[in-house]
Amino acid sequence: FQLPTTAMDWSKIIRYIVLLIVCSTPVLGKATLCCPENLSIVKGGCLEHGVASRNVTTPYNFGCKYGMFLLDPSITENDNFRVDYNDVLVVGDESSGFRIGPERYCIGELSRDNSVATTKVAMVCADGETLAQSNLFFIIRGVCAVISVVFLLITIVCYLILPELRDLQGKCMLCAVISLCVGFFALSIVQLRAFDHIDDSSCVILGVMIYIWLLSFFFWLNVVSFNLWRSVVARARRFEERQLFGFYSAYAWGCPLVLAGIMLALQYGPAGHKIVGHEKCFLGGWWSFTMFYAVIGIILIANSIMYGITCWKLWKGMQNIVDIKRRSMKYKCCMYLKLFLISGLTWIFEIISMVFETSEEYWLFTDVINGLQGVLMFLLLIAFRPRALRALAARGFCCLKMPQRWRHKRDTELLHDEELDDEEDMHDEATRTINEPARNGL
């Protein structure tokens, strides 16, 4: 090998290197624009950047039979795209991504709430079969949520008209049911595709509502678990019911509000993260896992630990407790443990589907079960609960008379109230009588 000796030889080598670089570098094609120059994409058409009053009628749906969907890399990393030299849109990685022909997409700048700041996005023609299937799944989930709301409302009315259900644990459970009812109502609006017809600000409000109320539901379930653990394991320290309920309310309502405040501060602060209201009126992408599913996961782990300790204490460790009281506490423990399994397992599957991002049809069954939580909670807290049936038979339900045979159902929880106190006093008195001679040296 000999180094070039003349200027002509060096110039040939340089030309070869430049040609090699140019040939090996992908050339970006010129994609179709969704809107004309200096106009940004908004819902329903194109607008001049940051101008709300001037409505430009140029539509960005350029002949797609089944409508279009948005690719926004600023919200979801999986939406990263580029245009290759054949004007083909490449979404995701070169190896594992998919390619979209130039006749089925356009690119442009997206403006939210007529803001001057814009984001580069792509609008892609939806596949008819895929879109129909996705819409069907949304409708199924939305209908399940509406059915749950109806049964949750019935449960709330039963708790309000039956004072027998409103002990401290019952009040906590009532707050959890109210939270789930409001959260599912807002969620049903999203699932039934109403977000296609509302502006971005309303979408953010709806997303924050869903976030706060669903998180409140899980924090109240955490309170129910803690209160049961406290009554079984940590029985030494006593609090007034009103004082405890105040502590519980501050925790279960306050934590979701604080987290929602942090979320909005991150979104509207200097960082400008796009967290809520940008993807189907809820949290999108990585933020949905960090701010929502991760919090739910932590609560479910804490509940599992408390239920495990409580069950062990009831079945193995409480030998000095009156049998009638232990039987009553076991019943309540089993009832709320079933409630935890109903609300916990379905959301665990939701977290798994979020982490692995598999096709949504694989999780339709668990989504339906999750959407029907209101029905399952009604069955557990009212329909299959002797105390609730006895109270309904005695008082009726909204001017409706209930079957009188319900009056004769054996209420194991009742023993935890009137009869239990007398039984436990007798047990304590007997214990003191037995131990008194021993202390006197007899």
Buried (B, 14 or more C-beta within 10 A) or exposed (E): EEEEEEEEEEEEEEEEEEEEEEEEEEEEBEBBBBBEEEBBBBEEBBBBBEBEEEEBEEEBBBEBEBEBBBBBBBBBEBBBBBBBEEBBBBBBEEEEBEEBEBEBBBBBBBBBEBEEEBBEBBBBBBBEEEBEBBEEBBEBBBBBBBBBBEBBBBBBEBBEBBEBBBBBBBBBBBBBBBBBBBBBBBBBBBBBBBBEEBEBEBBBBBBBBBBBBBBBBBBBBBBBBBBBBBBBBEEEEEEEEEEBBEEBBEBBBEBBEEBBEEBBEBBEEEEEBBBBBBBBBBBBBEBBBEBBBEBBBEBBEEBEEBBEBBBEBBEEEBEEBBEBBBBBBBBBBEBBBBBBEBBBBBBBBBBEBBEEEEEBEEBBEBBBBBBBBBBBBBBBBBBEBBBBBBBBBEEEBEEEEBEEEBEEBEBBBBBBEEEBEEBBEEBEEEEEEEEEEEEEEE
